[in-house]
Amino acid sequence: MSNVGITQRPSTVSSSTPLMSTPDDPKVKSLNNIKLGFLFGLPATAEAAAARIIKNLPHFGLFYVLVLWIRLSISLLPARQFSLLQLMATTIVTNQYLIMLRLMLNSIA
């Protein structure tokens, strides 16, 4: 193909405009020095993890039970709907019993 009839426009950039200069030595961060930060230290062994769970059980016991309950209910959901209903019913009964027990202890003292 020929460039018949095509003309190139003259440059509109004035020569007085300073050109941007690039740095001679760009600084690139090394990815080898990345350290992951955690909110708490991960235990080195399974025994250390079990010891930490047992030590923290009085503080986080309710959350551990809640996680176990959620995992059990999710595993029962696809094929065992009746077992899931039984789990929910026993959970409701247990919660009502614990609420009544707490109210009774407050009324005695």
Buried (B, 14 or more C-beta within 10 A) or exposed (E): EEEEEEEEEEEEEEEEEEEEEEEEEEEEEEEEEEEEEEEEEEEEEEEEEEEBEEEEEEEEEEEEEEEEEEEEBEEBEEEEEEBBEEBEEEEEEEEEEEEEEEEEEEEEE
